[in-house]
Amino acid sequence: MSFTQVLEQIPALNFEKSQILIRRALELDDPPLSEADQSIVESRLAAHRADPASSIPLAEIKTRVRSRRKS
């Protein structure tokens, strides 16, 4: 089955199965993180879990980036 045929089947899957399939397909295109990068991700995730209020919502980040582009 081709990648295109697999994508065409996604709407027939339940939400959980479609998310797993999409995630795995995306992982095929991404090289694995180095140990150093994985360590950074884990430490930042731990910091977020310890203090979720310290995170910036994605909408706010997008607004900041867009405002910098216009300047």
LOLUM-595505 format. One record per residue: x, y, z of N, C-alpha, C, O in turn. Coordinates in nm, 4 decimals. Layout:
residues N
<pt><n_c1>X</n_c1><n_c2>Y</n_c2><n_c3>Z</n_c3><ca_c1>X</ca_c1><ca_c2>Y</ca_c2><ca_c3>Z</ca_c3><c_c1>X</c_c1><c_c2>Y</c_c2><c_c3>Z</c_c3><o_c1>X</o_c1><o_c2>Y</o_c2><o_c3>Z</o_c3></pt>
...
This chain:
residues 71
<pt><n_c1>0.0855</n_c1><n_c2>-0.1172</n_c2><n_c3>0.0000</n_c3><ca_c1>0.0000</ca_c1><ca_c2>0.0000</ca_c2><ca_c3>0.0000</ca_c3><c_c1>0.0900</c_c1><c_c2>0.1234</c_c2><c_c3>0.0000</c_c3><o_c1>0.1861</o_c1><o_c2>0.1307</o_c2><o_c3>0.0767</o_c3></pt>
<pt><n_c1>0.0591</n_c1><n_c2>0.2193</n_c2><n_c3>-0.0853</n_c3><ca_c1>0.1401</ca_c1><ca_c2>0.3404</ca_c2><ca_c3>-0.0929</ca_c3><c_c1>0.1054</c_c1><c_c2>0.4358</c_c2><c_c3>0.0212</c_c3><o_c1>0.0030</o_c1><o_c2>0.4213</o_c2><o_c3>0.0880</o_c3></pt>
<pt><n_c1>0.1929</n_c1><n_c2>0.5329</n_c2><n_c3>0.0412</n_c3><ca_c1>0.1697</ca_c1><ca_c2>0.6330</ca_c2><ca_c3>0.1455</ca_c3><c_c1>0.0395</c_c1><c_c2>0.7077</c_c2><c_c3>0.1179</c_c3><o_c1>-0.0372</o_c1><o_c2>0.7348</o_c2><o_c3>0.2103</o_c3></pt>
<pt><n_c1>0.0143</n_c1><n_c2>0.7409</n_c2><n_c3>-0.0083</n_c3><ca_c1>-0.1086</ca_c1><ca_c2>0.8112</ca_c2><ca_c3>-0.0457</ca_c3><c_c1>-0.2314</c_c1><c_c2>0.7271</c_c2><c_c3>-0.0140</c_c3><o_c1>-0.3315</o_c1><o_c2>0.7795</o_c2><o_c3>0.0348</o_c3></pt>
<pt><n_c1>-0.2246</n_c1><n_c2>0.5981</n_c2><n_c3>-0.0411</n_c3><ca_c1>-0.3373</ca_c1><ca_c2>0.5099</ca_c2><ca_c3>-0.0102</ca_c3><c_c1>-0.3613</c_c1><c_c2>0.5011</c_c2><c_c3>0.1402</c_c3><o_c1>-0.4758</o_c1><o_c2>0.4963</o_c2><o_c3>0.1852</o_c3></pt>
<pt><n_c1>-0.2550</n_c1><n_c2>0.4991</n_c2><n_c3>0.2163</n_c3><ca_c1>-0.2687</ca_c1><ca_c2>0.4972</ca_c2><ca_c3>0.3625</ca_c3><c_c1>-0.3372</c_c1><c_c2>0.6247</c_c2><c_c3>0.4087</c_c3><o_c1>-0.4284</o_c1><o_c2>0.6194</o_c2><o_c3>0.4913</o_c3></pt>
<pt><n_c1>-0.2944</n_c1><n_c2>0.7403</n_c2><n_c3>0.3561</n_c3><ca_c1>-0.3560</ca_c1><ca_c2>0.8673</ca_c2><ca_c3>0.3954</ca_c3><c_c1>-0.5044</c_c1><c_c2>0.8700</c_c2><c_c3>0.3612</c_c3><o_c1>-0.5843</o_c1><o_c2>0.9270</o_c2><o_c3>0.4356</o_c3></pt>
<pt><n_c1>-0.5412</n_c1><n_c2>0.8097</n_c2><n_c3>0.2507</n_c3><ca_c1>-0.6828</ca_c1><ca_c2>0.8068</ca_c2><ca_c3>0.2108</ca_c3><c_c1>-0.7671</c_c1><c_c2>0.7253</c_c2><c_c3>0.3080</c_c3><o_c1>-0.8879</o_c1><o_c2>0.7468</o_c2><o_c3>0.3180</o_c3></pt>
<pt><n_c1>-0.7049</n_c1><n_c2>0.6320</n_c2><n_c3>0.3799</n_c3><ca_c1>-0.7770</ca_c1><ca_c2>0.5470</ca_c2><ca_c3>0.4740</ca_c3><c_c1>-0.7939</c_c1><c_c2>0.6106</c_c2><c_c3>0.6124</c_c3><o_c1>-0.8721</o_c1><o_c2>0.5615</o_c2><o_c3>0.6939</o_c3></pt>
<pt><n_c1>-0.7221</n_c1><n_c2>0.7180</n_c2><n_c3>0.6389</n_c3><ca_c1>-0.7270</ca_c1><ca_c2>0.7805</ca_c2><ca_c3>0.7720</ca_c3><c_c1>-0.8680</c_c1><c_c2>0.8188</c_c2><c_c3>0.8152</c_c3><o_c1>-0.9038</o_c1><o_c2>0.7930</o_c2><o_c3>0.9301</o_c3></pt>
<pt><n_c1>-0.9505</n_c1><n_c2>0.8794</n_c2><n_c3>0.7287</n_c3><ca_c1>-1.0860</ca_c1><ca_c2>0.9158</ca_c2><ca_c3>0.7750</ca_c3><c_c1>-1.1693</c_c1><c_c2>0.7965</c_c2><c_c3>0.8229</c_c3><o_c1>-1.2609</o_c1><o_c2>0.8148</o_c2><o_c3>0.9031</o_c3></pt>
<pt><n_c1>-1.1398</n_c1><n_c2>0.6757</n_c2><n_c3>0.7761</n_c3><ca_c1>-1.2163</ca_c1><ca_c2>0.5576</ca_c2><ca_c3>0.8175</ca_c3><c_c1>-1.1746</c_c1><c_c2>0.5060</c_c2><c_c3>0.9543</c_c3><o_c1>-1.2455</o_c1><o_c2>0.4244</o_c2><o_c3>1.0132</o_c3></pt>
<pt><n_c1>-1.0611</n_c1><n_c2>0.5517</n_c2><n_c3>1.0062</n_c3><ca_c1>-1.0116</ca_c1><ca_c2>0.5065</ca_c2><ca_c3>1.1356</ca_c3><c_c1>-1.0729</c_c1><c_c2>0.5873</c_c2><c_c3>1.2488</c_c3><o_c1>-1.1174</o_c1><o_c2>0.7003</o_c2><o_c3>1.2286</o_c3></pt>
<pt><n_c1>-1.0751</n_c1><n_c2>0.5285</n_c2><n_c3>1.3689</n_c3><ca_c1>-1.1197</ca_c1><ca_c2>0.6073</ca_c2><ca_c3>1.4834</ca_c3><c_c1>-1.0094</c_c1><c_c2>0.7073</c_c2><c_c3>1.5178</c_c3><o_c1>-0.8979</o_c1><o_c2>0.6975</o_c2><o_c3>1.4667</o_c3></pt>
<pt><n_c1>-1.0407</n_c1><n_c2>0.8024</n_c2><n_c3>1.6038</n_c3><ca_c1>-0.9481</ca_c1><ca_c2>0.9120</ca_c2><ca_c3>1.6338</ca_c3><c_c1>-0.8142</c_c1><c_c2>0.8605</c_c2><c_c3>1.6845</c_c3><o_c1>-0.7091</o_c1><o_c2>0.9036</o_c2><o_c3>1.6372</o_c3></pt>
<pt><n_c1>-0.8175</n_c1><n_c2>0.7698</n_c2><n_c3>1.7793</n_c3><ca_c1>-0.6932</ca_c1><ca_c2>0.7205</ca_c2><ca_c3>1.8400</ca_c3><c_c1>-0.6034</c_c1><c_c2>0.6532</c_c2><c_c3>1.7360</c_c3><o_c1>-0.4833</o_c1><o_c2>0.6798</o_c2><o_c3>1.7308</o_c3></pt>
<pt><n_c1>-0.6612</n_c1><n_c2>0.5670</n_c2><n_c3>1.6544</n_c3><ca_c1>-0.5820</ca_c1><ca_c2>0.4968</ca_c2><ca_c3>1.5537</ca_c3><c_c1>-0.5287</c_c1><c_c2>0.5925</c_c2><c_c3>1.4473</c_c3><o_c1>-0.4160</o_c1><o_c2>0.5768</o_c2><o_c3>1.4003</o_c3></pt>
<pt><n_c1>-0.6086</n_c1><n_c2>0.6905</n_c2><n_c3>1.4098</n_c3><ca_c1>-0.5610</ca_c1><ca_c2>0.7861</ca_c2><ca_c3>1.3090</ca_c3><c_c1>-0.4464</c_c1><c_c2>0.8701</c_c2><c_c3>1.3640</c_c3><o_c1>-0.3522</o_c1><o_c2>0.9009</o_c2><o_c3>1.2911</o_c3></pt>
<pt><n_c1>-0.4532</n_c1><n_c2>0.9075</n_c2><n_c3>1.4920</n_c3><ca_c1>-0.3452</ca_c1><ca_c2>0.9848</ca_c2><ca_c3>1.5528</ca_c3><c_c1>-0.2162</c_c1><c_c2>0.9044</c_c2><c_c3>1.5600</c_c3><o_c1>-0.1082</o_c1><o_c2>0.9578</o_c2><o_c3>1.5345</o_c3></pt>
<pt><n_c1>-0.2265</n_c1><n_c2>0.7785</n_c2><n_c3>1.5940</n_c3><ca_c1>-0.1091</ca_c1><ca_c2>0.6912</ca_c2><ca_c3>1.5992</ca_c3><c_c1>-0.0477</c_c1><c_c2>0.6796</c_c2><c_c3>1.4603</c_c3><o_c1>0.0739</o_c1><o_c2>0.6906</o_c2><o_c3>1.4446</o_c3></pt>
<pt><n_c1>-0.1307</n_c1><n_c2>0.6578</n_c2><n_c3>1.3609</n_c3><ca_c1>-0.0812</ca_c1><ca_c2>0.6442</ca_c2><ca_c3>1.2239</ca_c3><c_c1>-0.0133</c_c1><c_c2>0.7715</c_c2><c_c3>1.1756</c_c3><o_c1>0.0942</o_c1><o_c2>0.7662</o_c2><o_c3>1.1157</o_c3></pt>
<pt><n_c1>-0.0755</n_c1><n_c2>0.8851</n_c2><n_c3>1.2013</n_c3><ca_c1>-0.0181</ca_c1><ca_c2>1.0130</ca_c2><ca_c3>1.1595</ca_c3><c_c1>0.1147</c_c1><c_c2>1.0365</c_c2><c_c3>1.2307</c_c3><o_c1>0.2126</o_c1><o_c2>1.0762</o_c2><o_c3>1.1675</o_c3></pt>
<pt><n_c1>0.1190</n_c1><n_c2>1.0124</n_c2><n_c3>1.3621</n_c3><ca_c1>0.2410</ca_c1><ca_c2>1.0319</ca_c2><ca_c3>1.4396</ca_c3><c_c1>0.3539</c_c1><c_c2>0.9440</c_c2><c_c3>1.3862</c_c3><o_c1>0.4668</o_c1><o_c2>0.9903</o_c2><o_c3>1.3705</o_c3></pt>
<pt><n_c1>0.3238</n_c1><n_c2>0.8191</n_c2><n_c3>1.3586</n_c3><ca_c1>0.4270</ca_c1><ca_c2>0.7285</ca_c2><ca_c3>1.3066</ca_c3><c_c1>0.4745</c_c1><c_c2>0.7701</c_c2><c_c3>1.1681</c_c3><o_c1>0.5931</o_c1><o_c2>0.7591</o_c2><o_c3>1.1369</o_c3></pt>
<pt><n_c1>0.3821</n_c1><n_c2>0.8180</n_c2><n_c3>1.0849</n_c3><ca_c1>0.4211</ca_c1><ca_c2>0.8640</ca_c2><ca_c3>0.9515</ca_c3><c_c1>0.5141</c_c1><c_c2>0.9843</c_c2><c_c3>0.9616</c_c3><o_c1>0.6123</o_c1><o_c2>0.9936</o_c2><o_c3>0.8881</o_c3></pt>
<pt><n_c1>0.4833</n_c1><n_c2>1.0753</n_c2><n_c3>1.0519</n_c3><ca_c1>0.5685</ca_c1><ca_c2>1.1926</ca_c2><ca_c3>1.0696</ca_c3><c_c1>0.7048</c_c1><c_c2>1.1545</c_c2><c_c3>1.1251</c_c3><o_c1>0.8061</o_c1><o_c2>1.2137</o_c2><o_c3>1.0878</o_c3></pt>
<pt><n_c1>0.7078</n_c1><n_c2>1.0570</n_c2><n_c3>1.2129</n_c3><ca_c1>0.8347</ca_c1><ca_c2>1.0131</ca_c2><ca_c3>1.2709</ca_c3><c_c1>0.9277</c_c1><c_c2>0.9536</c_c2><c_c3>1.1659</c_c3><o_c1>1.0497</o_c1><o_c2>0.9590</o_c2><o_c3>1.1809</o_c3></pt>
<pt><n_c1>0.8715</n_c1><n_c2>0.8974</n_c2><n_c3>1.0607</n_c3><ca_c1>0.9545</ca_c1><ca_c2>0.8398</ca_c2><ca_c3>0.9551</ca_c3><c_c1>1.0362</c_c1><c_c2>0.9468</c_c2><c_c3>0.8838</c_c3><o_c1>1.1467</o_c1><o_c2>0.9203</o_c2><o_c3>0.8364</o_c3></pt>
<pt><n_c1>0.9809</n_c1><n_c2>1.0684</n_c2><n_c3>0.8765</n_c3><ca_c1>1.0489</ca_c1><ca_c2>1.1780</ca_c2><ca_c3>0.8091</ca_c3><c_c1>1.1483</c_c1><c_c2>1.2500</c_c2><c_c3>0.8987</c_c3><o_c1>1.2364</o_c1><o_c2>1.3201</o_c2><o_c3>0.8489</o_c3></pt>
<pt><n_c1>1.1359</n_c1><n_c2>1.2342</n_c2><n_c3>1.0287</n_c3><ca_c1>1.2208</ca_c1><ca_c2>1.3062</ca_c2><ca_c3>1.1228</ca_c3><c_c1>1.3366</c_c1><c_c2>1.2190</c_c2><c_c3>1.1696</c_c3><o_c1>1.3161</o_c1><o_c2>1.1055</o_c2><o_c3>1.2126</o_c3></pt>
<pt><n_c1>1.4575</n_c1><n_c2>1.2719</n_c2><n_c3>1.1612</n_c3><ca_c1>1.5692</ca_c1><ca_c2>1.1957</ca_c2><ca_c3>1.2175</ca_c3><c_c1>1.5558</c_c1><c_c2>1.1946</c_c2><c_c3>1.3702</c_c3><o_c1>1.4985</o_c1><o_c2>1.2872</o_c2><o_c3>1.4274</o_c3></pt>
<pt><n_c1>1.6073</n_c1><n_c2>1.0924</n_c2><n_c3>1.4358</n_c3><ca_c1>1.5974</ca_c1><ca_c2>1.0888</ca_c2><ca_c3>1.5823</ca_c3><c_c1>1.6799</c_c1><c_c2>1.2013</c_c2><c_c3>1.6448</c_c3><o_c1>1.7784</o_c1><o_c2>1.2475</o_c2><o_c3>1.5874</o_c3></pt>
<pt><n_c1>1.6374</n_c1><n_c2>1.2438</n_c2><n_c3>1.7632</n_c3><ca_c1>1.7110</ca_c1><ca_c2>1.3483</ca_c2><ca_c3>1.8347</ca_c3><c_c1>1.8425</c_c1><c_c2>1.2918</c_c2><c_c3>1.8887</c_c3><o_c1>1.8531</o_c1><o_c2>1.1739</o_c2><o_c3>1.9223</o_c3></pt>
<pt><n_c1>1.9401</n_c1><n_c2>1.3786</n_c2><n_c3>1.8956</n_c3><ca_c1>2.0657</ca_c1><ca_c2>1.3384</ca_c2><ca_c3>1.9598</ca_c3><c_c1>2.0397</c_c1><c_c2>1.3256</c_c2><c_c3>2.1102</c_c3><o_c1>1.9372</o_c1><o_c2>1.3725</o_c2><o_c3>2.1597</o_c3></pt>
<pt><n_c1>2.1307</n_c1><n_c2>1.2631</n_c2><n_c3>2.1815</n_c3><ca_c1>2.1147</ca_c1><ca_c2>1.2496</ca_c2><ca_c3>2.3264</ca_c3><c_c1>2.1092</c_c1><c_c2>1.3862</c_c2><c_c3>2.3936</c_c3><o_c1>2.0336</o_c1><o_c2>1.4063</o_c2><o_c3>2.4887</o_c3></pt>
<pt><n_c1>2.1895</n_c1><n_c2>1.4800</n_c2><n_c3>2.3441</n_c3><ca_c1>2.1910</ca_c1><ca_c2>1.6150</ca_c2><ca_c3>2.4020</ca_c3><c_c1>2.0568</c_c1><c_c2>1.6841</c_c2><c_c3>2.3804</c_c3><o_c1>2.0027</o_c1><o_c2>1.7459</o_c2><o_c3>2.4721</o_c3></pt>
<pt><n_c1>2.0032</n_c1><n_c2>1.6735</n_c2><n_c3>2.2582</n_c3><ca_c1>1.8736</ca_c1><ca_c2>1.7361</ca_c2><ca_c3>2.2292</ca_c3><c_c1>1.7616</c_c1><c_c2>1.6702</c_c2><c_c3>2.3093</c_c3><o_c1>1.6727</o_c1><o_c2>1.7388</o_c2><o_c3>2.3599</o_c3></pt>
<pt><n_c1>1.7655</n_c1><n_c2>1.5375</n_c2><n_c3>2.3208</n_c3><ca_c1>1.6646</ca_c1><ca_c2>1.4660</ca_c2><ca_c3>2.3982</ca_c3><c_c1>1.6692</c_c1><c_c2>1.5087</c_c2><c_c3>2.5442</c_c3><o_c1>1.5650</o_c1><o_c2>1.5212</o_c2><o_c3>2.6085</o_c3></pt>
<pt><n_c1>1.7884</n_c1><n_c2>1.5309</n_c2><n_c3>2.5967</n_c3><ca_c1>1.8052</ca_c1><ca_c2>1.5765</ca_c2><ca_c3>2.7347</ca_c3><c_c1>1.7426</c_c1><c_c2>1.7141</c_c2><c_c3>2.7544</c_c3><o_c1>1.6786</o_c1><o_c2>1.7399</o_c2><o_c3>2.8564</o_c3></pt>
<pt><n_c1>1.7614</n_c1><n_c2>1.8027</n_c2><n_c3>2.6560</n_c3><ca_c1>1.7024</ca_c1><ca_c2>1.9368</ca_c2><ca_c3>2.6635</ca_c3><c_c1>1.5507</c_c1><c_c2>1.9273</c_c2><c_c3>2.6641</c_c3><o_c1>1.4843</o_c1><o_c2>1.9937</o_c2><o_c3>2.7436</o_c3></pt>
<pt><n_c1>1.4957</n_c1><n_c2>1.8448</n_c2><n_c3>2.5755</n_c3><ca_c1>1.3504</ca_c1><ca_c2>1.8276</ca_c2><ca_c3>2.5687</ca_c3><c_c1>1.2969</c_c1><c_c2>1.7767</c_c2><c_c3>2.7019</c_c3><o_c1>1.1979</o_c1><o_c2>1.8288</o_c2><o_c3>2.7533</o_c3></pt>
<pt><n_c1>1.3612</n_c1><n_c2>1.6761</n_c2><n_c3>2.7572</n_c3><ca_c1>1.3156</ca_c1><ca_c2>1.6184</ca_c2><ca_c3>2.8833</ca_c3><c_c1>1.3238</c_c1><c_c2>1.7184</c_c2><c_c3>2.9981</c_c3><o_c1>1.2335</o_c1><o_c2>1.7238</o_c2><o_c3>3.0816</o_c3></pt>
<pt><n_c1>1.4309</n_c1><n_c2>1.7977</n_c2><n_c3>3.0034</n_c3><ca_c1>1.4433</ca_c1><ca_c2>1.8946</ca_c2><ca_c3>3.1131</ca_c3><c_c1>1.3389</c_c1><c_c2>2.0052</c_c2><c_c3>3.1002</c_c3><o_c1>1.2836</o_c1><o_c2>2.0504</o_c2><o_c3>3.2004</o_c3></pt>
<pt><n_c1>1.3120</n_c1><n_c2>2.0487</n_c2><n_c3>2.9775</n_c3><ca_c1>1.2094</ca_c1><ca_c2>2.1529</ca_c2><ca_c3>2.9585</ca_c3><c_c1>1.0705</c_c1><c_c2>2.1002</c_c2><c_c3>2.9877</c_c3><o_c1>0.9868</o_c1><o_c2>2.1717</o_c2><o_c3>3.0427</o_c3></pt>
<pt><n_c1>1.0453</n_c1><n_c2>1.9750</n_c2><n_c3>2.9511</n_c3><ca_c1>0.9164</ca_c1><ca_c2>1.9147</ca_c2><ca_c3>2.9821</ca_c3><c_c1>0.8992</c_c1><c_c2>1.9002</c_c2><c_c3>3.1331</c_c3><o_c1>0.7907</o_c1><o_c2>1.9248</o_c2><o_c3>3.1859</o_c3></pt>
<pt><n_c1>1.0041</n_c1><n_c2>1.8611</n_c2><n_c3>3.2016</n_c3><ca_c1>0.9984</ca_c1><ca_c2>1.8507</ca_c2><ca_c3>3.3479</ca_c3><c_c1>0.9729</c_c1><c_c2>1.9872</c_c2><c_c3>3.4109</c_c3><o_c1>0.8960</o_c1><o_c2>1.9984</o_c2><o_c3>3.5063</o_c3></pt>
<pt><n_c1>1.0372</n_c1><n_c2>2.0907</n_c2><n_c3>3.3577</n_c3><ca_c1>1.0162</ca_c1><ca_c2>2.2261</ca_c2><ca_c3>3.4102</ca_c3><c_c1>0.8722</c_c1><c_c2>2.2701</c_c2><c_c3>3.3873</c_c3><o_c1>0.8119</o_c1><o_c2>2.3336</o_c2><o_c3>3.4738</o_c3></pt>
<pt><n_c1>0.8176</n_c1><n_c2>2.2370</n_c2><n_c3>3.2723</n_c3><ca_c1>0.6777</ca_c1><ca_c2>2.2722</ca_c2><ca_c3>3.2437</ca_c3><c_c1>0.5838</c_c1><c_c2>2.1991</c_c2><c_c3>3.3387</c_c3><o_c1>0.4899</o_c1><o_c2>2.2582</o_c2><o_c3>3.3920</o_c3></pt>
<pt><n_c1>0.6092</n_c1><n_c2>2.0719</n_c2><n_c3>3.3593</n_c3><ca_c1>0.5221</ca_c1><ca_c2>1.9945</ca_c2><ca_c3>3.4499</ca_c3><c_c1>0.5305</c_c1><c_c2>2.0485</c_c2><c_c3>3.5923</c_c3><o_c1>0.4312</o_c1><o_c2>2.0462</o_c2><o_c3>3.6650</o_c3></pt>
<pt><n_c1>0.6464</n_c1><n_c2>2.0965</n_c2><n_c3>3.6327</n_c3><ca_c1>0.6635</ca_c1><ca_c2>2.1509</ca_c2><ca_c3>3.7673</ca_c3><c_c1>0.5933</c_c1><c_c2>2.2853</c_c2><c_c3>3.7833</c_c3><o_c1>0.5459</o_c1><o_c2>2.3188</o_c2><o_c3>3.8918</o_c3></pt>
<pt><n_c1>0.5869</n_c1><n_c2>2.3634</n_c2><n_c3>3.6727</n_c3><ca_c1>0.5246</ca_c1><ca_c2>2.4956</ca_c2><ca_c3>3.6778</ca_c3><c_c1>0.4572</c_c1><c_c2>2.5273</c_c2><c_c3>3.5443</c_c3><o_c1>0.5109</o_c1><o_c2>2.6043</o_c2><o_c3>3.4647</o_c3></pt>
<pt><n_c1>0.3390</n_c1><n_c2>2.4683</n_c2><n_c3>3.5191</n_c3><ca_c1>0.2703</ca_c1><ca_c2>2.4881</ca_c2><ca_c3>3.3911</ca_c3><c_c1>0.2399</c_c1><c_c2>2.6353</c_c2><c_c3>3.3596</c_c3><o_c1>0.2303</o_c1><o_c2>2.6727</o_c2><o_c3>3.2427</o_c3></pt>
<pt><n_c1>0.2251</n_c1><n_c2>2.7169</n_c2><n_c3>3.4613</n_c3><ca_c1>0.1940</ca_c1><ca_c2>2.8584</ca_c2><ca_c3>3.4388</ca_c3><c_c1>0.3106</c_c1><c_c2>2.9344</c_c2><c_c3>3.3767</c_c3><o_c1>0.2926</o_c1><o_c2>3.0452</o_c2><o_c3>3.3262</o_c3></pt>
<pt><n_c1>0.4293</n_c1><n_c2>2.8759</n_c2><n_c3>3.3801</n_c3><ca_c1>0.5448</ca_c1><ca_c2>2.9433</ca_c2><ca_c3>3.3220</ca_c3><c_c1>0.5497</c_c1><c_c2>2.9314</c_c2><c_c3>3.1697</c_c3><o_c1>0.6297</o_c1><o_c2>2.9986</o_c2><o_c3>3.1046</o_c3></pt>
<pt><n_c1>0.4648</n_c1><n_c2>2.8466</n_c2><n_c3>3.1134</n_c3><ca_c1>0.4623</ca_c1><ca_c2>2.8277</ca_c2><ca_c3>2.9683</ca_c3><c_c1>0.3887</c_c1><c_c2>2.9419</c_c2><c_c3>2.8994</c_c3><o_c1>0.3048</o_c1><o_c2>3.0094</o_c2><o_c3>2.9591</o_c3></pt>
<pt><n_c1>0.4218</n_c1><n_c2>2.9616</n_c2><n_c3>2.7738</n_c3><ca_c1>0.3556</ca_c1><ca_c2>3.0633</ca_c2><ca_c3>2.6925</ca_c3><c_c1>0.2633</c_c1><c_c2>2.9923</c_c2><c_c3>2.5946</c_c3><o_c1>0.3072</o_c1><o_c2>2.9019</o_c2><o_c3>2.5235</o_c3></pt>
<pt><n_c1>0.1358</n_c1><n_c2>3.0316</n_c2><n_c3>2.5894</n_c3><ca_c1>0.0436</ca_c1><ca_c2>2.9672</ca_c2><ca_c3>2.4959</ca_c3><c_c1>0.0893</c_c1><c_c2>2.9865</c_c2><c_c3>2.3507</c_c3><o_c1>0.1479</o_c1><o_c2>3.0892</o_c2><o_c3>2.3164</o_c3></pt>
<pt><n_c1>0.0620</n_c1><n_c2>2.8873</n_c2><n_c3>2.2671</n_c3><ca_c1>0.1020</ca_c1><ca_c2>2.8927</ca_c2><ca_c3>2.1273</ca_c3><c_c1>0.0462</c_c1><c_c2>3.0167</c_c2><c_c3>2.0577</c_c3><o_c1>0.1160</o_c1><o_c2>3.0786</o_c2><o_c3>1.9774</o_c3></pt>
<pt><n_c1>-0.0775</n_c1><n_c2>3.0538</n_c2><n_c3>2.0870</n_c3><ca_c1>-0.1377</ca_c1><ca_c2>3.1720</ca_c2><ca_c3>2.0242</ca_c3><c_c1>-0.0555</c_c1><c_c2>3.2976</c_c2><c_c3>2.0534</c_c3><o_c1>-0.0379</o_c1><o_c2>3.3827</o_c2><o_c3>1.9661</o_c3></pt>
<pt><n_c1>-0.0059</n_c1><n_c2>3.3086</n_c2><n_c3>2.1750</n_c3><ca_c1>0.0760</ca_c1><ca_c2>3.4244</ca_c2><ca_c3>2.2114</ca_c3><c_c1>0.2097</c_c1><c_c2>3.4238</c_c2><c_c3>2.1372</c_c3><o_c1>0.2578</o_c1><o_c2>3.5283</o_c2><o_c3>2.0934</o_c3></pt>
<pt><n_c1>0.2682</n_c1><n_c2>3.3069</n_c2><n_c3>2.1238</n_c3><ca_c1>0.3947</ca_c1><ca_c2>3.2964</ca_c2><ca_c3>2.0502</ca_c3><c_c1>0.3736</c_c1><c_c2>3.3380</c_c2><c_c3>1.9054</c_c3><o_c1>0.4542</o_c1><o_c2>3.4125</o_c2><o_c3>1.8496</o_c3></pt>
<pt><n_c1>0.2655</n_c1><n_c2>3.2901</n_c2><n_c3>1.8440</n_c3><ca_c1>0.2353</ca_c1><ca_c2>3.3267</ca_c2><ca_c3>1.7049</ca_c3><c_c1>0.2166</c_c1><c_c2>3.4777</c_c2><c_c3>1.6914</c_c3><o_c1>0.2650</o_c1><o_c2>3.5380</o_c2><o_c3>1.5956</o_c3></pt>
<pt><n_c1>0.1471</n_c1><n_c2>3.5385</n_c2><n_c3>1.7866</n_c3><ca_c1>0.1261</ca_c1><ca_c2>3.6832</ca_c2><ca_c3>1.7837</ca_c3><c_c1>0.2585</c_c1><c_c2>3.7569</c_c2><c_c3>1.7913</c_c3><o_c1>0.2810</o_c1><o_c2>3.8524</o_c2><o_c3>1.7169</o_c3></pt>
<pt><n_c1>0.3456</n_c1><n_c2>3.7133</n_c2><n_c3>1.8802</n_c3><ca_c1>0.4771</ca_c1><ca_c2>3.7772</ca_c2><ca_c3>1.8939</ca_c3><c_c1>0.5589</c_c1><c_c2>3.7658</c_c2><c_c3>1.7650</c_c3><o_c1>0.6206</o_c1><o_c2>3.8628</o_c2><o_c3>1.7210</o_c3></pt>
<pt><n_c1>0.5588</n_c1><n_c2>3.6474</n_c2><n_c3>1.7055</n_c3><ca_c1>0.6361</ca_c1><ca_c2>3.6259</ca_c2><ca_c3>1.5823</ca_c3><c_c1>0.5804</c_c1><c_c2>3.7122</c_c2><c_c3>1.4695</c_c3><o_c1>0.6559</o_c1><o_c2>3.7750</o_c2><o_c3>1.3953</o_c3></pt>
<pt><n_c1>0.4498</n_c1><n_c2>3.7147</n_c2><n_c3>1.4575</n_c3><ca_c1>0.3878</ca_c1><ca_c2>3.7952</ca_c2><ca_c3>1.3509</ca_c3><c_c1>0.4167</c_c1><c_c2>3.9439</c_c2><c_c3>1.3695</c_c3><o_c1>0.4390</o_c1><o_c2>4.0157</o_c2><o_c3>1.2720</o_c3></pt>
<pt><n_c1>0.4162</n_c1><n_c2>3.9897</n_c2><n_c3>1.4935</n_c3><ca_c1>0.4432</ca_c1><ca_c2>4.1325</ca_c2><ca_c3>1.5172</ca_c3><c_c1>0.5872</c_c1><c_c2>4.1663</c_c2><c_c3>1.4846</c_c3><o_c1>0.6156</o_c1><o_c2>4.2776</o_c2><o_c3>1.4404</o_c3></pt>
<pt><n_c1>0.6784</n_c1><n_c2>4.0735</n_c2><n_c3>1.5051</n_c3><ca_c1>0.8194</ca_c1><ca_c2>4.0971</ca_c2><ca_c3>1.4700</ca_c3><c_c1>0.8383</c_c1><c_c2>4.1015</c_c2><c_c3>1.3198</c_c3><o_c1>0.9220</o_c1><o_c2>4.1771</o_c2><o_c3>1.2706</o_c3></pt>
<pt><n_c1>0.7627</n_c1><n_c2>4.0225</n_c2><n_c3>1.2462</n_c3><ca_c1>0.7734</ca_c1><ca_c2>4.0215</ca_c2><ca_c3>1.1001</ca_c3><c_c1>0.7290</c_c1><c_c2>4.1535</c_c2><c_c3>1.0405</c_c3><o_c1>0.7853</o_c1><o_c2>4.1991</o_c2><o_c3>0.9410</o_c3></pt>
<pt><n_c1>0.6278</n_c1><n_c2>4.2158</n_c2><n_c3>1.1010</n_c3><ca_c1>0.5722</ca_c1><ca_c2>4.3400</ca_c2><ca_c3>1.0496</ca_c3><c_c1>0.6625</c_c1><c_c2>4.4600</c_c2><c_c3>1.0782</c_c3><o_c1>0.6529</o_c1><o_c2>4.5629</o_c2><o_c3>1.0113</o_c3></pt>
<pt><n_c1>0.7494</n_c1><n_c2>4.4463</n_c2><n_c3>1.1767</n_c3><ca_c1>0.8346</ca_c1><ca_c2>4.5580</ca_c2><ca_c3>1.2161</ca_c3><c_c1>0.9450</c_c1><c_c2>4.5827</c_c2><c_c3>1.1172</c_c3><o_c1>1.0257</o_c1><o_c2>4.6737</o_c2><o_c3>1.1362</o_c3></pt>
